[in-house]
Amino acid sequence: MATRGDGGLLQVVGGPGVGKTSLLGSLKERAVESGAVCLTASGFADEVAIPFNVVEQLIRSSGSLSALDVVARWRTAGERYCEDEHGILRNLVREISDILHGIAGGRQLIIAVDDAEHADYPSLMCLMHIARHACGTRTLVAVTCGQPHQPCSRFLSFQNLYKIEIEALPESEVGHLLQRQSDAGLADRIRASAHRVSGGNPRLVKALLRDHRKAAADAAERDITVGTEFQESYRRCLLRHQALLRVAQALAVLDPYGSPRRVAELLECDEERVTRAIGILGSAGLLDAGRFRHPAARAVALEELTAEDRSRLSAKAAALLYHDGADPSAVAEFLVAAGGTPDQKGVTVLWRAALKNMDDGRIEEAIACLRLAARADLGRWEHLDIHLTLIGALWSSNPAAAEPELDRLMGEVRTGSPSDIPQRYLCILLFLVLWFGRSGDSEEVFAWLSGSSDAEKPSDPAAVRVTRQWVTFLKPALIPDFPGKAGPDAEFNGLWAANLEHGLHFSVDELGMEIGYPQTPGPAGDFPADTMHLVSPSHHFWFAYAYACRIVWALVARGETDTADRLCEALFAAADRLNMKVPCAVAQAMRAYIRYRHGDFTSAIDLAGTALRSLPPRGWGVTIGLPLSVLVAANTAIGRLEEAQRYLRYWVPKEMFDSVVGLEYLRARGHYCLATNRPYAALNDFVLGGKLLEKWPVEFGDLAPWRIDAAEAYLSVQEPADAKRLALEELSLSPDRPLGVRGRALRVLAMAEDPDKRRLLLYQSAKCLRDHGDRFELARTLTELSHDFLSTGETQQARTAWHEVQKLMDECGISVRREDPRGLLVSGAGTPPAAGPSHEAEQTGDGDAGTPPGDPGTPAGAAEQPVLSEAEWRVATLAASGMTNRQVAKSLYITVSTVEQHLTRVYRKLSVGNRQDLSHRLWLLIGATGQSSCRASGSAR
């Protein structure tokens, strides 16, 4: 159009960033090529009050600086005029028109003004005057603007108007643009996502492509990368139009609650103007139906707000939504963003939002609401309740963050009068200080709680009863003086477990009814008027959680591990639904403990490791001993002693040993000491646990059978009398002792008794352990039984028992094929002998070095088995059991010389040099598949 002889007006309409400026750039290039004079300028929203600002830019772009003196005179004169003084301004406009045409010097004149909607009024009059008289001349006025509105609509009546409307690109055109900037394959893959994020804005599409290339995304990736290039381009689009920027900022603050009406009220402007601005932003691809297309776009709009402005707009938005009757969570979100001190109305909104967020599992949002509410000027009880709920929310997600708040709360309680604090406050406070192992604070809070049980004060028996369950495990020494009475043992049975397992699938409101905890604690007169938050349903989960944990331990102590495992699974699911990390971790640790007692060591290690990693060590408090004890004990059982030692290096609080989890930790450490040949250190841990149990007035059943553990330690130091005494004590404690405890005690007693009494005791032990379902302990008993069979020459029975041992150990995740099974009897894990079977096989040449000939995994014909006669076999087994030659001769009614001859042939056939090697070799023969050696020799004869 720059080459045409007739003049006119070119109006380019479109949103920011869609290519209006590029079009003017192309126009200028063509003007220069054709020899025309092109003058350029831009309108700016913050300079709209400066008269002749655009005209001054046009003159400066021409390089004719001599005319700037005239501009100063125009500006001085123009400042005295307003839009109503058309006659006076008309003379100035004509003079300016003559000067601009004079700059052209008879050549074609192109006047290009970008963002003409922001042109000052005198300059706009000049442009209209020139455009009106351009018909038939070689003058072209080209202007760009967002959408037709008051200033630019004046051009619409011109007869010589050329109007171009530029819209965002459709998806197909976005693909063509990407293809021109990159390659066809990439353009086809990212076309859809690029159009979705950019809205077809060419500037944003190019920026996205640059981000995608910088990120070096996967060649098959179909989602465009959104990075700094996109954000900067989006920012430039908004900064050029301040009015649009303010609307975008208001929408960013309101986010999902934005609407033209609310934006207008937020900015205190006309709704029609806001609607028009949203339309412009939408046509430019910067918005999609009044919403940001990508979180990065919203972030850009918010970044252009100062902290003060954002706080002010957020506070106004909160008031606006509150009057609209919006959800409390939505109003609270803006109150938190505003950050000011809330009034009583704001506290109510924040409290309701916090409860709803906790019920929905939005713990971080709930914490933010409670922190802000705690800053308000509140009554004592209301402030304590909000503060205590805040600590509970922090504890459920990150206990380490709750401890500083606990310090402040304890200070507030001490400052006031602790004697009139409701029991429920004190119950939760006692649990928290016990969790963190704060002995001094726990004694202080316990004294407050004991003093709060006067008959004249309102009581909360449900809270006291639940807290009693926690205290039973966190500090049993407090139980004798604990207020209230203990619940009946029948309360912790399978029916309660099933009821809780069912109830944990409900919301916290329904859960309160499932566990029998009332929706309201009693008559309203029992509490001060400002304790309304004490009856909040969000507390119900804590009560159900405490009961469930108590029932789990009771079930485990009674050997009902399957029911306990299902209840733990329901506990974890309920806590995970509410996004409570600590209850999730504790439930996983309890499941790990149950799996460990089942003998499923692999699952136990996985669950306990996941639980331990889910919280920082300080956050576990005294309960860190629960996952650590499982990890130490399970790794010790499967022979990973270095791994067990690594977990023993974890720091644990000394207060942990005042709790039940401390007992389990002592047991695990003791068994590790046994496995590493430190029996006296193990005995010290076991006896210490026993002293703690005797001091505590609580019966824990099978949770810590310290007498059996100590008896095994005595056996390892060759003191069978002490082992027998402790085993008999354990058996005589109660006829209803869990089968697992009785089974272990019977095995220890068998190992301490005379050989002629051993087998019957081992049979009884195996029956108890088999009925109990403890695979690992059953394997240990069967190992001893197999050895007893072997000592009497009953090889087939020994083989059967040993094969079952191998099956049970495989189920436990323990490989015993290359290990000495006798190690299971003392250390709890198969400990490789000094010279393993594989090394022996390598030396003797009896098989492949990597697979011993006695390995049950070896095919029957893979290695030639040495053949012993029946007499040689009997002599060898008795000698391997520890008998002297004279004892073997007496047992078999043969001479000592005959025994020596048999042993000489056995040593030569088995390629062994001493009785210890003989024992290892015989075990390999018993574990081999196919016929036994003595049967082979019998058939050969």
Number of C-alpha atoms within 10 A of each C-alpha: 14 24 15 12 14 16 26 26 27 21 23 24 22 24 29 29 24 25 20 24 19 11 15 20 14 10 18 21 14 16 19 13 11 12 13 21 21 23 23 22 22 20 23 21 17 12 13 17 15 16 24 27 23 29 27 20 17 21 21 17 14 15 11 11 12 10 16 15 9 14 19 13 11 20 17 12 14 19 13 11 14 12 9 8 10 12 8 14 20 15 10 18 23 15 13 23 15 11 15 20 16 12 17 17 11 11 14 23 26 26 23 26 26 23 26 26 26 22 29 22 21 27 22 23 20 22 26 19 16 25 23 19 13 19 19 11 14 19 27 27 23 24 27 27 23 27 19 17 12 8 15 22 11 12 20 14 9 14 11 20 19 14 16 13 14 17 20 24 22 12 17 14 15 26 24 17 18 24 16 11 13 13 11 13 13 17 21 16 17 23 24 17 16 28 25 18 27 29 24 26 27 22 18 26 26 20 23 28 24 18 20 21 12 12 13 9 14 9 9 10 12 17 17 23 23 22 17 14 18 26 21 15 20 24 18 14 22 24 18 17 20 15 15 21 20 20 24 29 24 27 26 24 25 21 15 12 15 16 20 21 15 20 26 18 17 21 17 9 12 13 17 12 15 24 18 17 23 24 20 21 27 21 25 27 28 33 23 19 14 20 20 23 17 15 11 17 25 22 16 20 24 19 14 16 17 10 13 10 13 20 20 17 22 25 21 18 27 25 16 16 19 18 10 10 10 13 13 20 21 19 24 29 19 21 28 23 19 22 13 15 16 21 14 13 9 21 24 15 22 29 23 20 23 31 23 19 20 20 20 15 17 17 23 16 18 28 21 18 27 26 17 21 29 21 15 16 14 16 10 13 19 19 20 19 18 22 21 20 24 24 26 21 21 22 23 21 21 21 25 18 14 20 19 11 16 20 12 11 18 16 11 15 16 11 9 11 10 18 17 12 18 22 23 18 17 23 23 20 24 23 19 22 22 27 25 22 23 16 14 11 17 21 15 14 22 20 16 20 25 16 15 21 19 11 7 7 16 17 19 16 16 16 19 22 20 21 22 26 20 20 21 20 22 25 24 22 19 17 18 11 10 19 19 14 12 13 12 7 8 9 12 18 16 17 11 16 22 14 14 22 22 14 21 25 15 13 18 24 17 17 22 23 13 18 19 10 16 15 14 12 16 13 7 11 8 12 16 11 10 14 17 14 16 20 14 14 20 22 16 22 22 17 19 24 20 18 22 27 22 18 24 28 22 22 22 23 21 20 25 19 23 15 19 27 22 16 26 27 18 20 26 24 17 23 23 16 16 22 20 22 21 22 24 25 26 24 28 26 31 28 27 31 30 25 25 24 22 20 26 23 27 18 19 28 24 14 23 29 19 16 26 21 11 16 18 13 17 17 22 25 22 27 26 27 29 25 31 27 26 30 32 27 28 34 24 28 28 20 21 15 20 12 14 23 17 11 16 19 8 11 11 20 16 10 19 24 22 19 24 25 23 26 27 26 26 23 27 28 24 28 30 29 22 24 23 14 15 16 24 17 16 27 24 15 23 28 18 16 25 18 11 18 20 10 11 18 14 14 11 18 18 20 18 21 23 25 24 27 27 28 25 35 29 23 20 19 12 12 14 20 15 17 27 24 14 23 27 17 14 20 20 11 9 11 9 10 18 19 22 27 27 26 29 27 28 28 30 29 28 26 23 24 17 10 11 9 13 20 20 13 21 25 17 17 27 25 17 21 23 17 12 20 20 23 21 28 26 27 27 26 31 26 25 24 25 27 24 20 19 25 22 15 19 15 22 16 16 24 22 14 20 23 20 16 23 20 15 22 24 15 16 23 17 21 17 21 22 20 20 19 25 19 18 22 22 22 24 23 31 26 24 15 15 7 10 16 27 20 15 19 20 15 12 13 13 18 19 13 16 11 20 25 30 28 21 20 13 14 13 16 10 11 15 11 21 17 19 22 19 16 13 18 22 22 26 25 25 22 21 22 17 14 16 14 19 14 15 21 19 12 13 13 9 12 13 16 12 13 22 15 11 19 20 13 13 22 16 10 13 18 19 17 12 10 18 14 19 22 19 22 20 17 25 20 19 24 21 23 18 13 13 20 20 19 16 17 15 13 9 9 7
